[in-house]
Amino acid sequence: MIPFENSWPYDIVMGDIYVQQCPFCQASNVLLPLKPRELVRIREGKKKLLVFPCCNGSMTVIDNDSDYLLSSKPVRK
């Protein structure tokens, strides 16, 4: 079972990946430095260090599905 506190929702809009709110500084509508083709590689087993441009907070993405990014550490409080 995947722990819910390690997941964070995302959206793809016109080829860009956004989160509605940053898990670290709570900035809204953050454009992530991640492309949809990278999501496929993450699903295949490659890890990705994701640095949020709003506050430089980081998380290691170890998996994803069509709605959530899965981090190696808790991102929810």
Secondary structure as a PSIPRED ss2 file (coil, helix, strand):
# PSIPRED VFORMAT (PSIPRED V4.0)

   1 M C   1.000  0.000  0.000
   2 I C   1.000  0.000  0.000
   3 P C   1.000  0.000  0.000
   4 F H   0.000  1.000  0.000
   5 E H   0.000  1.000  0.000
   6 N H   0.000  1.000  0.000
   7 S E   0.000  0.000  1.000
   8 W E   0.000  0.000  1.000
   9 P E   0.000  0.000  1.000
  10 Y C   1.000  0.000  0.000
  11 D E   0.000  0.000  1.000
  12 I E   0.000  0.000  1.000
  13 V E   0.000  0.000  1.000
  14 M C   1.000  0.000  0.000
  15 G C   1.000  0.000  0.000
  16 D E   0.000  0.000  1.000
  17 I E   0.000  0.000  1.000
  18 Y E   0.000  0.000  1.000
  19 V E   0.000  0.000  1.000
  20 Q E   0.000  0.000  1.000
  21 Q E   0.000  0.000  1.000
  22 C C   1.000  0.000  0.000
  23 P C   1.000  0.000  0.000
  24 F C   1.000  0.000  0.000
  25 C C   1.000  0.000  0.000
  26 Q C   1.000  0.000  0.000
  27 A C   1.000  0.000  0.000
  28 S E   0.000  0.000  1.000
  29 N E   0.000  0.000  1.000
  30 V E   0.000  0.000  1.000
  31 L E   0.000  0.000  1.000
  32 L C   1.000  0.000  0.000
  33 P C   1.000  0.000  0.000
  34 L C   1.000  0.000  0.000
  35 K C   1.000  0.000  0.000
  36 P H   0.000  1.000  0.000
  37 R H   0.000  1.000  0.000
  38 E H   0.000  1.000  0.000
  39 L H   0.000  1.000  0.000
  40 V H   0.000  1.000  0.000
  41 R H   0.000  1.000  0.000
  42 I H   0.000  1.000  0.000
  43 R H   0.000  1.000  0.000
  44 E C   1.000  0.000  0.000
  45 G C   1.000  0.000  0.000
  46 K C   1.000  0.000  0.000
  47 K C   1.000  0.000  0.000
  48 K E   0.000  0.000  1.000
  49 L E   0.000  0.000  1.000
  50 L E   0.000  0.000  1.000
  51 V E   0.000  0.000  1.000
  52 F C   1.000  0.000  0.000
  53 P C   1.000  0.000  0.000
  54 C C   1.000  0.000  0.000
  55 C C   1.000  0.000  0.000
  56 N C   1.000  0.000  0.000
  57 G C   1.000  0.000  0.000
  58 S E   0.000  0.000  1.000
  59 M E   0.000  0.000  1.000
  60 T E   0.000  0.000  1.000
  61 V E   0.000  0.000  1.000
  62 I E   0.000  0.000  1.000
  63 D E   0.000  0.000  1.000
  64 N E   0.000  0.000  1.000
  65 D C   1.000  0.000  0.000
  66 S C   1.000  0.000  0.000
  67 D C   1.000  0.000  0.000
  68 Y E   0.000  0.000  1.000
  69 L E   0.000  0.000  1.000
  70 L E   0.000  0.000  1.000
  71 S E   0.000  0.000  1.000
  72 S C   1.000  0.000  0.000
  73 K C   1.000  0.000  0.000
  74 P C   1.000  0.000  0.000
  75 V C   1.000  0.000  0.000
  76 R C   1.000  0.000  0.000
  77 K C   1.000  0.000  0.000
